[in-house]
C-alpha cells in the first residue's frame, strides 16, 4: 500500500485542489478523501479529477451517518435552506480523523479559507469545527494557515509554515493565480456542490425528513427524482422525464407502489410511506399521476392505471385530475418549519 503523510478533504472544488497541491509542492504525500451522500459528491468523477489534477483520491460514503445527523437535528442548525454546513464539516472531519490510522497518516488537510463563507468559515466557526471534530492540532488549512494557530505538522517541521498562505475573504484572485502556477486549466465552478443549499431541493427533501418514520439515504435519493407529492405520510414521486422514469425501478423497495397509465404514454410514479396504503390513497395517487399524461387527460374519460406492489399488479380506473389529497409542500411551509428548528438548535448549541 502506498504511504501518505496526510489526508485531505477533497470536494472537487478549486480550494480543495489547491490545498492538496500546495502541500505536495513540499514533497508531502497527500491522499484526498472525496466524501459523498445523496446530497453532495461525485464519485463517478474521481478518475477524471485524478488525471487532470494529479491527485490520489479515494471515495468515502457518509450517506447513512449524514442522514442520521439530519434526523437527529444538526446541533448548529441550518443555513439559508436545509444545509447544515457546520455539522457537515464536523461529521467529515471526524470520519477523516478515524481514517488517519488506517492510512498511517499524521495530519488532516482542508481547503477552507478564513472569511470565505458566512456560516462555516468565520474564525469562531472554524474553531468550533476543529474542537467538536476532535482535530485540534491535526487539522491544517494551507490556504489560510498563516492566519491561524500552527498545527503539530508545522511545529514538528514536517510542513514548512513559511510556504503556506494567508488568504482571507471571499475574493478568488489569489486562488486563480495559484491555479495558474500549478498549471490547472480546468477551473471548477464556485459553489453549487450541495443540493441542500437550494430552496427547490429543500422543498423536496424536507418532507422526507419530517413525515417518514425513519428516513434513510435511499429515501433522499428518491426525493431527488421527479415531482414530490404528499398525503400525510404517504409519498408519491411522479416522473418528469425519461431519465426519471428509468430511475424508478432500481429505487423500488419492498412495499413500494409503481404506477403506470395503461394505453397512454406518460410518466411512471413511485409511491412510498411509513405504513401500507389504503384504497383511497391508491385511487388519489393514480388520478394525480394520470393527469401528467397529456393524452390520458385529453381523453376526458376514465383511464386504467396499473399499480404494481412487490411484483403483483392490479388496475384501478380513475379520471385524471390534479385536485387530489396529494399536494406539493410549498417553500413557505418548509421555510417556516426550518426557522423553528433553527431556533431550537441554536439554543442547543449554546
GUTIVO-110448 format. One record per residue (C-alpha): residue in one letter; y, x, z. Coordinates in steps of 0.25 Angstrom, whole numbers, padded with zeros to 4 digits, always signed. Each point is the difference from the previous one (the first is absolute). Layout:
<atoms>
aYXZ;...
</atoms>
This chain:
<atoms>
x+0000+0000+0000;x+0014+0005-0004;x+0008+0004+0012;x+0014-0005+0003;x+0012+0003+0009;x+0006-0014+0001;x-0002-0014-0004;x+0012-0007-0007;x+0002-0015+0000;x+0001-0003-0015;x+0006-0013-0005;x+0002+0004-0015;x+0015+0000+0002;x+0009+0012-0003;x+0002+0004+0014;x-0014+0001+0004;x-0003+0008-0013;x+0012+0010+0004;x-0005+0001+0015;x-0013+0005-0005;x+0005+0009-0011;x+0010+0006+0010;x-0011+0005+0009;x-0009+0004-0011;x+0011+0009-0005;x-0002+0008+0014;x-0015+0002-0005;x-0004-0011+0010;x-0012-0008-0004;x+0003-0015+0001;x-0009-0012-0002;x+0007-0013-0003;x-0005-0013+0006;x+0003-0013-0008;x-0001-0012+0009;x-0002-0013-0007;x-0002-0015+0004;x+0002-0014-0007;x+0015+0003+0002;x+0002+0014-0005;x-0007+0012-0006;x-0005+0003-0014;x-0014+0008+0002;x-0002-0002-0015;x+0011+0009-0003;x-0005+0012+0008;x-0006+0008-0011;x+0013-0001-0008;x+0009+0004+0012;x-0009+0011+0003;x+0001+0005-0014;x+0015-0001-0003;x+0005+0004+0014;x-0010+0011+0003;x-0005-0006+0013;x-0014-0003+0007;x+0000-0014+0004;x-0010-0009+0008;x+0000-0015+0001;x+0000-0006+0014;x-0003-0015+0001;x+0008-0006+0012;x-0001-0015-0005;x-0007-0006+0012;x+0007+0008+0011;x+0013-0004-0007;x-0003-0015+0000;x-0004+0002+0015;x+0014+0005+0003;x+0006-0012-0008;x-0009-0010+0007;x+0003+0006+0014;x+0015+0000-0003;x+0007+0013-0003;x+0007+0006+0012;x+0013+0003-0007;x+0000-0012-0008;x+0003-0002-0015;x+0011+0004-0009;x+0008-0009-0010;x-0014-0006-0004;x-0014+0001+0005;x+0001+0016+0000;x-0004+0006+0014;x+0005+0014-0004;x+0001+0006+0013;x-0014-0005+0005;x-0005+0004-0014;x+0004+0015+0001;x-0006+0000+0014;x-0013-0005-0005;x-0001+0010-0011;x+0004+0012+0009;x-0010-0004+0010;x-0011+0000-0011;x+0005+0013-0006;x-0001+0006+0014;x-0014-0004+0002;x-0004+0007-0013;x+0006+0013+0004;x-0013+0005+0006;x-0008-0005-0012;x+0007+0009-0009;x+0002+0011+0009;x+0015-0001-0001;x+0012+0003+0009;x+0011-0009-0003;x+0005-0012-0007;x+0011-0002-0011;x+0009-0011-0003;x+0010-0002-0011;x+0010-0008+0009;x+0014+0003-0001;x+0010-0002+0011;x+0009-0012-0002;x-0006-0004-0013;x-0006-0013+0004;x+0008-0009+0010;x-0013-0005+0007;x-0010+0011+0001;x+0008+0013-0002;x+0011+0000+0010;x-0001+0012+0010;x-0004-0009+0011;x-0010-0007-0008;x-0006+0013-0005;x-0002+0004+0014;x-0006-0013+0004;x-0010+0001-0012;x-0003+0015+0005;x-0002-0005+0014;x-0009-0012-0002;x-0009+0006-0010;x-0002+0012+0009;x+0004+0010-0010;x+0012+0007+0008;x-0001+0015-0004;x-0010-0003-0011;x+0009-0007-0010;x+0008+0008-0010;x+0011-0007-0008;x+0003+0011-0010;x+0011-0007-0007;x+0009-0001+0012;x-0007+0009+0010;x+0012+0009+0003;x+0007-0013+0005;x-0012-0002+0010;x-0007+0007+0011;x-0009+0011-0004;x-0015-0003-0001;x-0012+0008+0005;x-0002+0005-0014;x+0014+0005-0001;x+0000+0007+0014;x-0013+0007-0003;x+0005+0006-0013;x-0010-0008-0008;x+0011-0007-0007;x+0013+0007-0003;x+0011-0009+0005;x+0011+0007-0007;x-0006-0004-0014;x+0000-0015+0005;x+0011-0010-0004;x+0011-0008+0007;x+0001-0012-0009;x+0007-0012+0007;x+0004-0014-0005;x-0003-0009-0012;x+0004+0009-0011;x-0010+0006-0010;x+0007+0012-0006;x-0007+0010+0008;x-0013-0006-0002;x+0002+0000-0015;x+0005+0014+0000;x-0013+0004+0007;x-0009-0008-0009;x+0007+0009-0012;x-0003+0012+0008;x-0015-0003+0001;x+0000-0005-0015;x-0003-0014+0004;x+0003-0008-0013;x-0006-0014+0004;x+0009-0005+0011;x-0005-0012+0008;x+0009-0012+0001;x+0006-0001+0014;x-0005-0012+0008;x-0009-0011-0004;x-0012+0006+0006;x-0004-0011+0010;x-0002-0015-0003;x+0005-0004+0014;x+0014+0004-0003;x+0002-0011-0011;x+0003-0015+0004;x-0009-0006-0010;x-0012+0008+0004;x+0003-0003+0015;x+0001-0015-0004;x-0015+0001-0005;x-0005+0009+0011;x+0006-0006+0013;x-0008-0013+0000;x-0013+0008-0001;x+0004+0007+0013;x+0005-0012+0007;x-0010-0011-0005;x-0013+0006-0001;x-0008+0002+0013;x-0003+0015-0002;x+0005+0005-0013;x-0006+0013-0006;x+0004+0010-0011;x-0007-0009-0011;x+0008-0012+0003;x+0013+0008-0003;x-0006+0005-0013;x-0002-0014-0004;x+0014-0004+0004;x+0005+0010-0010;x-0006-0008-0011;x+0006-0012-0006;x+0008-0011+0007;x-0003-0003+0014;x+0000-0015+0006;x-0004-0004+0014;x-0004-0013+0007;x-0001+0004+0014;x-0010+0011+0001;x-0006-0003-0014;x+0005+0009-0010;x+0000-0001-0016;x+0003+0011-0009;x+0003-0004-0014;x-0001+0010-0012;x+0013+0002-0008;x-0007+0009-0011;x-0012+0005-0006;x+0000+0012+0010;x+0001-0009+0012;x-0012-0009-0006;x-0008+0013-0001;x+0003+0004+0014;x-0005-0012+0007;x-0016+0002-0002;x+0000+0014+0007;x+0008-0006+0011;x-0009-0011+0004;x-0006-0001+0013;x-0010-0009+0006;x+0006-0014+0002;x+0011+0002-0010;x+0002-0010-0010;x+0002+0003-0015;x+0008-0011-0008;x+0000-0001-0016;x+0004-0012-0008;x-0011-0004-0009;x+0003-0002-0015;x+0014+0006+0000;x+0006+0014+0000;x+0006+0003+0013;x+0000+0009+0013;x-0010+0002+0010;x+0003-0002+0014;x-0007+0005+0013;x+0000-0008+0013;x-0002+0007+0014;x+0002-0004+0014;x-0004+0002+0015;x-0009-0012-0001;x-0007-0008-0010;x+0008-0009-0010;x-0001-0015+0001;x-0001-0009-0013;x+0015-0004+0001;x+0004+0015+0000;x-0009+0003-0012;x+0006-0012-0008;x+0014+0004+0003;x-0002+0015-0004;x-0008-0005-0012;x+0012-0009-0004;x+0010+0012+0002;x-0007+0010-0008;x-0003-0009-0011;x+0015-0002-0001;x+0002+0014-0004;x-0009-0003-0013;x+0011-0005-0010;x-0010-0007-0009;x-0007-0006+0012;x+0013-0005+0005;x+0005-0005-0013;x-0013-0009-0002;x+0006-0010+0010;x-0014-0003+0005;x-0009+0005+0011;x-0008+0013-0003;x-0012+0006+0006;x+0001+0012+0008;x-0012+0009+0003;x-0001+0004+0015;x-0010+0012+0003;x-0003+0003+0014;x-0011+0011+0003;x-0006-0001-0014;x-0001-0016+0000;x+0009-0008-0009;x+0005-0014+0001;x+0011-0007-0008;x+0012-0009+0005;x+0009-0009-0008;x+0015+0002+0002;x+0013-0004-0006;x+0007+0014-0002;x+0013+0000+0009;x+0009+0009+0008;x+0003-0009+0011;x-0012+0002+0010;x-0003+0004+0014;x+0001+0015-0004;x+0013+0007-0001;x+0006+0014-0002;x+0007+0005+0013;x+0015+0003-0003;x+0007+0013+0004;x+0009-0007+0009;x-0012-0005+0008;x-0007+0013+0001;x+0014+0008+0003;x+0002-0010+0012;x-0014+0003+0006;x+0002+0015-0003;x+0013+0000+0008;x-0006-0006+0012;x-0011+0010+0000;x+0009+0012-0003;x+0008-0004+0013;x-0013-0001+0008;x-0005+0014-0005;x+0014+0006+0003;x-0002-0004+0014;x-0014+0005+0001;x+0005+0014-0005;x+0010+0002+0010;
</atoms>
